[in-house]
């Protein structure tokens, strides 16, 4: 059975958190590029959390001048 993912958006920090489990201090962090940070299980190296920085800048907003 696949792990259940939770999605949380921090408006103040403009960060989308994608979690398989709650973050914990022992996790390793690795920047994947494009302002995405992975938090890894310290034993298995498995990705347990992702943080997408500057999330709102990635959303396309329709141009209202063209219809």
DOTILO-598214 format. One record per residue (C-alpha): residue number from 1; residue in one letter; x, y, z. Coordinates in steps of 0.2 Angstrom, whole numbers. Each point is the difference from the previous one (the first is absolute). Layout:
REM residues N
@seq=NUM | type=A | east=X | north=Y | up=Z
...
This chain:
REM residues 67
@seq=1 | type=X | east=0 | north=0 | up=0
@seq=2 | type=X | east=7 | north=17 | up=-5
@seq=3 | type=X | east=3 | north=13 | up=14
@seq=4 | type=X | east=-13 | north=13 | up=2
@seq=5 | type=X | east=6 | north=18 | up=-4
@seq=6 | type=X | east=-5 | north=16 | up=9
@seq=7 | type=X | east=1 | north=17 | up=-9
@seq=8 | type=X | east=2 | north=16 | up=11
@seq=9 | type=X | east=2 | north=17 | up=-7
@seq=10 | type=X | east=9 | north=13 | up=11
@seq=11 | type=X | east=-6 | north=17 | up=-7
@seq=12 | type=X | east=12 | north=10 | up=10
@seq=13 | type=X | east=15 | north=-9 | up=-5
@seq=14 | type=X | east=-7 | north=-4 | up=-18
@seq=15 | type=X | east=5 | north=-19 | up=2
@seq=16 | type=X | east=-10 | north=-15 | up=-5
@seq=17 | type=X | east=4 | north=-15 | up=12
@seq=18 | type=X | east=-3 | north=-17 | up=-7
@seq=19 | type=X | east=2 | north=-13 | up=14
@seq=20 | type=X | east=0 | north=-19 | up=2
@seq=21 | type=X | east=3 | north=2 | up=19
@seq=22 | type=X | east=2 | north=15 | up=11
@seq=23 | type=X | east=18 | north=8 | up=-1
@seq=24 | type=X | east=12 | north=-4 | up=13
@seq=25 | type=X | east=17 | north=7 | up=5
@seq=26 | type=X | east=10 | north=-16 | up=-5
@seq=27 | type=X | east=-5 | north=2 | up=-18
@seq=28 | type=X | east=13 | north=4 | up=-13
@seq=29 | type=X | east=-3 | north=15 | up=-12
@seq=30 | type=X | east=5 | north=1 | up=-18
@seq=31 | type=X | east=-4 | north=13 | up=-13
@seq=32 | type=X | east=-7 | north=-8 | up=-16
@seq=33 | type=X | east=1 | north=16 | up=-10
@seq=34 | type=X | east=-13 | north=13 | up=-6
@seq=35 | type=X | east=-3 | north=4 | up=19
@seq=36 | type=X | east=-6 | north=-17 | up=5
@seq=37 | type=X | east=7 | north=-8 | up=16
@seq=38 | type=X | east=-1 | north=-18 | up=4
@seq=39 | type=X | east=0 | north=-6 | up=18
@seq=40 | type=X | east=7 | north=-18 | up=1
@seq=41 | type=X | east=-1 | north=-14 | up=12
@seq=42 | type=X | east=17 | north=-1 | up=8
@seq=43 | type=X | east=1 | north=-19 | up=-1
@seq=44 | type=X | east=-8 | north=-4 | up=-17
@seq=45 | type=X | east=3 | north=16 | up=-9
@seq=46 | type=X | east=-18 | north=-1 | up=-6
@seq=47 | type=X | east=-8 | north=17 | up=-3
@seq=48 | type=X | east=-13 | north=3 | up=14
@seq=49 | type=X | east=-4 | north=18 | up=-3
@seq=50 | type=X | east=1 | north=13 | up=-14
@seq=51 | type=X | east=0 | north=19 | up=2
@seq=52 | type=X | east=-4 | north=10 | up=-15
@seq=53 | type=X | east=6 | north=18 | up=3
@seq=54 | type=X | east=-8 | north=15 | up=-8
@seq=55 | type=X | east=-15 | north=-10 | up=-5
@seq=56 | type=X | east=-11 | north=14 | up=-5
@seq=57 | type=X | east=12 | north=5 | up=-14
@seq=58 | type=X | east=-2 | north=-17 | up=-8
@seq=59 | type=X | east=-19 | north=2 | up=-3
@seq=60 | type=X | east=-6 | north=7 | up=-16
@seq=61 | type=X | east=-12 | north=14 | up=1
@seq=62 | type=X | east=-12 | north=3 | up=-15
@seq=63 | type=X | east=3 | north=16 | up=-9
@seq=64 | type=X | east=-17 | north=9 | up=1
@seq=65 | type=X | east=4 | north=12 | up=-14
@seq=66 | type=X | east=-2 | north=-15 | up=-13
@seq=67 | type=X | east=-17 | north=-9 | up=-2
